[in-house]
C-alpha cells in the first residue's frame, strides 16, 4: 500500500520519507524539460546530495528507456524519486525492478516478474490524473505496442503530492489529465472486477473529478487539490479492477496519432456509457451494475442513458476538447488498431463488444 502525503508544500516531508527508507544514494527520474527548469532546483534541497539524474526520452514510457537507465548509470542507487507525470512515474517503476529482472522482462515479455529485488520508489506527480503514483502496474511500450507491467512491488512506497506543482500546467493539459482520473473511476465502477472497496474509490474519483473539471471552484489551489484526490482515488480503484474498453481503445490514438492519453480515453467514453445503459434495458446480467451506472449519470449531470452521450461531449466542448476524429485529422487503420487493443481490458468490461463494434463508439465528424 502506497503511503500518500497530499498537501501544499508536501516537498518538505520528502527528507523524512527518504530517511525512513534509509536512502542515501537516490536516483532522480525527471522529464527533460523539467530538468532544465527551476523545478529540479526547487527539490534539490530536499534530496540526498548524491543523486544521479535520468531523463527518459520519447512521448510515452518505453521499456528500452528503463533498460538504458541501468546501462548508463549502473545500479549505484538505493532508491528512486520520480518527479513528473504518468510517463515519468511509469518509467521509474520499470527501473525499480532492478537491472537483472528488467533485462529478463525486456527480452521475454512472458517472463513472470518476482519483484524481490525492487528498488524503493517515491512518486512526486506534477500533474493529476494518471493515478500512477499509487498503482501496482505501469504502462510501457515495446516497438510502439502498449504493454502492461503488473506486480505488487511496482507500487511506489510513497506518493508525495503537492497540488501547487500543477499550477503552471496549461489549463487544457490539466483538463486532459483530469478526464483520465474520471475515466478510471467510471471504468472501475463498471468492471467485472468491481468490489466494495474499488467502488468506494471509484465513486470518489468520479464525484471529485467531475466537480473539479465541470464545476470548477474559483480558487485554483482548491481545484488542483481536488484533481489530485481524484487522481489518487481513481488510481486506487483501478489498482483492483484495472480498466475496460475506453482505455483499451485509447492506446492506439496515443501511440499512433499522438493524442494525449486522457483525451484518447475520452473519445469513446460518451458512446460507451450510452451503449452500456441501453444494454442494461435488455440484458438482465448487466443490472448488477445499475446502481453504479446511475451514480455516474448523476455526477455527469445526465438524466438517463439516452442523453449521457450528449452530456459527455458537451463537457468536453466546454473544456476545449474535441471528440471528432476528422477535427483531429485521424483516419483509422483497423488492422493497426487491432494490434494496439488490449484484449484483457475488453474482457474486463461487463458490456461485451468486439473491436469492430468498439470502433463505432468513435465520432467521425
C-alpha positions in Angstrom: 0.0 0.0 0.0 1.4 3.4 -1.0 1.6 6.0 1.7 0.0 9.2 0.4 1.1 12.6 1.6 -1.1 15.2 -0.2 -0.8 18.8 0.9 0.6 22.1 -0.2 4.4 22.1 0.4 4.5 18.3 0.7 8.1 18.5 -0.6 9.1 19.4 3.0 8.2 15.9 4.0 10.5 14.3 1.4 13.6 14.1 3.5 11.7 12.3 6.3 10.2 9.8 3.8 13.6 9.0 2.3 15.2 8.9 5.8 12.6 6.3 6.9 13.6 4.2 3.9 17.3 4.5 4.7 18.0 6.1 1.3 21.4 7.7 0.8 22.1 7.4 -3.0 18.9 8.4 -4.7 18.2 8.3 -8.5 16.0 11.2 -9.7 13.9 10.4 -12.8 12.5 13.6 -14.3 11.4 14.8 -17.7 14.0 16.7 -19.8 12.1 19.9 -19.8 11.6 19.9 -16.0 15.3 19.0 -15.6 16.2 22.2 -17.3 13.9 24.5 -15.3 13.6 25.6 -11.8 11.6 22.5 -10.7 14.6 20.3 -10.1 16.3 23.2 -8.3 13.3 23.6 -6.1 13.5 20.0 -5.0 17.3 19.8 -4.8 17.5 20.9 -1.2 15.2 18.0 -0.1 17.1 15.3 -2.0 20.3 13.5 -1.0 23.5 15.2 -2.2 24.3 12.1 -4.2 21.6 11.9 -6.9 22.2 10.9 -10.5 19.5 12.2 -12.8 17.9 10.3 -15.6 15.5 11.8 -18.2 13.7 9.3 -20.3 13.3 10.1 -24.0 10.1 9.9 -26.0 6.4 10.8 -25.6 5.4 7.5 -23.9 7.1 5.2 -21.4 9.4 2.8 -23.2 11.0 -0.4 -21.9 14.1 0.4 -23.7 14.5 3.7 -21.8 14.3 1.9 -18.5 17.0 -0.5 -19.7 19.1 2.4 -20.9 19.0 3.9 -17.4 20.5 0.9 -15.8 23.0 0.6 -18.7 24.2 4.2 -18.4 24.0 4.6 -14.6 24.5 1.1 -13.3 23.0 0.0 -10.0 24.6 2.7 -7.9 21.4 4.0 -6.3 19.4 2.6 -3.4 16.1 4.5 -4.1 14.3 6.3 -6.9 12.4 9.6 -6.8 10.2 10.1 -9.8 9.2 13.7 -10.5 6.7 14.1 -13.3 3.5 12.8 -15.0 2.5 9.3 -15.7 5.2 8.7 -18.4 7.9 9.5 -15.9 6.5 7.6 -13.0 5.8 4.5 -15.2 9.3 4.6 -16.5 10.6 4.8 -12.9 8.5 1.8 -12.0 10.2 -0.2 -14.7 13.6 1.0 -13.5 12.7 0.0 -9.9 12.6 -3.7 -10.9 16.4 -3.7 -11.0 18.6 -4.3 -13.9 18.6 -8.1 -14.0 14.8 -8.6 -13.8 14.1 -5.7 -16.1 16.5 -7.1 -18.7 14.8 -10.5 -18.5 11.4 -8.9 -19.0 12.7 -6.8 -21.8 14.0 -9.9 -23.6 10.9 -12.0 -22.8 7.6 -10.3 -22.1 6.1 -13.6 -20.9 8.6 -13.6 -18.0 6.8 -13.7 -14.7 8.1 -10.9 -12.5 9.2 -11.6 -9.0 9.9 -8.2 -7.7 12.2 -9.4 -4.9 15.0 -7.0 -5.9 12.8 -4.0 -6.4 14.3 -0.5 -5.6 12.1 1.7 -3.3 10.3 4.3 -5.4 8.8 7.6 -4.2 6.5 9.2 -6.7 6.0 13.0 -7.0 3.4 13.7 -9.6 3.5 17.1 -11.2 0.0 16.7 -12.8 -3.1 15.0 -11.5 -4.8 12.2 -13.4 -2.9 9.1 -14.2 -3.1 7.6 -10.7 0.3 6.0 -11.4 1.5 7.4 -8.1 -0.5 4.7 -6.3 -0.9 1.8 -8.7 1.0 -1.5 -8.8 1.4 -1.5 -12.6 2.8 0.6 -15.3 2.2 1.2 -19.0 5.2 0.7 -21.2 5.6 0.5 -25.0 7.7 -2.0 -26.9 8.1 -1.2 -30.6 5.1 1.1 -30.4 2.8 -1.5 -28.9 1.4 -0.9 -25.4 2.3 -3.4 -22.7 1.2 -3.6 -19.1 3.7 -4.4 -16.4 2.0 -5.6 -13.2 3.3 -6.7 -9.9 2.6 -5.6 -6.3 6.2 -4.5 -5.9 5.7 -1.8 -8.6 3.5 0.3 -6.4 5.5 3.3 -5.1 6.3 3.1 -1.4 5.1 6.7 -1.0 3.4 9.4 -3.1 4.4 13.0 -2.1 1.8 15.1 -3.7 1.9 18.9 -3.8 -1.1 20.3 -5.7 0.8 23.6 -6.3 3.2 21.8 -8.7 0.4 21.7 -11.3 -0.3 25.4 -11.0 1.9 26.2 -14.1 0.5 23.4 -16.2 -1.6 24.7 -19.1 -5.4 24.6 -18.4 -6.0 22.2 -21.3 -3.4 19.8 -20.1 -4.9 19.8 -16.6 -8.3 19.1 -18.1 -7.0 16.1 -20.2 -5.3 14.6 -17.2 -8.4 15.1 -15.1 -10.5 13.3 -17.6 -8.2 10.3 -17.2 -8.9 10.3 -13.4 -12.7 10.4 -14.1 -12.4 7.6 -16.6 -10.6 5.5 -14.1 -13.4 5.9 -11.7 -16.1 5.1 -14.3 -14.3 2.1 -15.6 -13.6 0.7 -12.1 -17.3 1.1 -11.2 -18.4 -0.7 -14.5 -15.9 -3.5 -14.2 -16.2 -7.3 -13.9 -13.6 -7.0 -11.1 -15.5 -4.3 -9.2 -15.6 -4.8 -5.4 -17.0 -2.8 -2.4 -13.5 -1.3 -1.9 -13.0 -0.4 -5.5 -16.5 1.1 -5.8 -15.7 3.4 -2.9 -12.6 4.7 -4.6 -14.3 4.8 -8.0 -17.1 6.9 -6.7 -14.7 9.4 -5.1 -12.8 9.7 -8.4 -15.9 10.4 -10.4 -17.5 12.8 -7.9 -14.4 14.8 -7.0 -13.1 14.8 -10.6 -16.4 15.9 -12.1 -16.8 18.8 -9.6 -13.2 19.9 -10.2 -13.4 19.9 -14.0 -17.0 20.6 -14.9 -17.9 22.9 -11.9 -14.5 24.3 -11.0 -14.1 26.3 -7.9 -12.9 29.9 -8.2 -9.8 29.0 -6.1 -7.1 27.4 -8.4 -5.4 25.7 -5.5 -8.7 24.1 -4.4 -9.3 22.8 -7.9 -5.8 21.4 -8.1 -6.2 19.7 -4.7 -9.4 18.1 -5.8 -7.9 16.9 -9.1 -5.0 15.3 -7.1 -7.5 13.5 -4.8 -9.5 12.3 -7.9 -6.2 11.0 -9.4 -5.3 9.1 -6.2 -8.9 7.7 -5.8 -9.0 6.7 -9.5 -5.6 5.0 -9.2 -6.7 3.1 -6.1 -9.8 2.0 -7.8 -8.1 0.6 -10.9 -5.4 -1.0 -8.8 -8.1 -3.6 -8.0 -10.1 -3.6 -11.2 -7.8 -2.4 -14.0 -9.6 -0.6 -16.8 -12.0 -1.5 -19.6 -12.9 -0.7 -23.2 -12.4 3.1 -23.3 -8.8 2.6 -22.1 -8.2 -0.4 -24.3 -9.1 1.7 -27.3 -7.1 4.7 -26.2 -3.6 3.4 -26.6 -3.8 3.3 -30.4 -4.6 7.0 -30.5 -1.8 7.9 -28.2 0.9 5.7 -29.7 0.0 6.1 -33.4 -1.6 9.6 -33.6 -0.1 11.4 -30.6 -3.4 12.1 -28.9 -2.7 12.8 -25.1 -3.8 9.8 -23.1 -6.8 11.4 -21.2 -8.1 12.9 -24.4 -7.7 9.5 -26.1 -9.8 7.8 -23.4 -12.5 10.4 -23.6 -13.0 9.8 -27.3 -15.1 6.7 -26.7 -16.5 7.3 -23.2 -19.7 9.1 -24.2 -21.0 6.5 -26.5 -19.7 3.7 -24.3 -21.8 5.0 -21.4 -24.8 5.3 -23.8 -24.4 1.7 -25.0 -23.9 0.4 -21.5 -27.1 2.0 -20.3 -29.0 0.8 -23.4 -27.8 -2.7 -23.0 -28.9 -2.7 -19.4 -32.5 -2.3 -20.6 -32.5 -5.7 -22.3 -29.7 -7.7 -20.6 -30.6 -8.7 -17.1 -27.0 -9.7 -16.2 -25.9 -6.1 -16.5 -28.4 -4.8 -13.9 -26.0 -5.6 -11.1 -24.1 -2.5 -12.2 -27.3 -0.4 -12.3 -26.6 1.5 -9.0 -23.0 2.4 -10.1 -24.3 3.4 -13.5 -27.0 5.7 -12.0 -24.3 7.2 -9.8 -22.2 8.0 -12.8 -25.1 9.6 -14.6 -25.9 11.8 -11.6 -22.3 13.0 -11.3 -22.2 13.8 -15.0 -25.5 15.6 -14.9 -27.2 13.2 -17.3 -30.8 12.0 -16.8 -30.6 8.7 -18.5 -28.6 6.6 -21.0 -30.4 8.5 -23.8 -28.7 11.8 -23.0 -25.4 10.8 -21.4 -23.5 10.7 -24.7 -24.5 14.3 -25.5 -23.8 15.4 -21.9 -20.3 13.9 -22.0 -19.4 15.6 -25.3 -20.8 18.9 -24.1 -18.5 18.7 -21.1 -15.6 18.0 -23.5 -16.5 21.0 -25.6 -16.6 23.3 -22.5 -13.1 22.2 -21.8 -11.9 22.9 -25.3 -11.6 19.2 -26.2 -12.9 17.7 -29.4 -14.2 14.1 -29.8 -14.3 14.3 -33.6 -11.7 12.2 -35.4 -12.0 14.4 -38.5 -11.2 17.5 -36.4 -8.1 15.7 -35.1 -7.1 14.7 -38.6 -7.3 11.0 -37.8 -8.2 8.2 -40.2 -8.3 4.8 -38.6 -6.5 1.8 -39.9 -8.4 -1.1 -38.4 -5.5 -3.6 -38.7 -3.2 -1.2 -36.8 -6.0 -0.5 -34.3 -6.4 -4.2 -33.6 -2.7 -4.6 -32.9 -2.8 -1.9 -30.2 -6.0 -3.0 -28.4 -5.6 -4.6 -25.0 -7.8 -7.7 -25.1 -7.7 -8.2 -21.4 -9.3 -4.8 -20.9 -12.1 -5.7 -23.3 -12.7 -8.9 -21.3 -12.9 -6.8 -18.1 -15.9 -4.9 -19.4 -19.4 -6.3 -18.5 -20.6 -4.8 -21.8 -19.3 -7.4 -24.3 -18.1 -5.8 -27.5 -15.7 -6.7 -30.4 -13.0 -4.3 -31.6 -15.1 -3.7 -34.7 -18.1 -2.8 -32.6 -16.0 -0.6 -30.3 -14.9 1.3 -33.5 -18.5 2.6 -33.7 -18.0 4.3 -30.3 -15.9 6.9 -32.1 -17.2 10.2 -33.5 -16.0 10.6 -37.1 -17.5 14.0 -37.8 
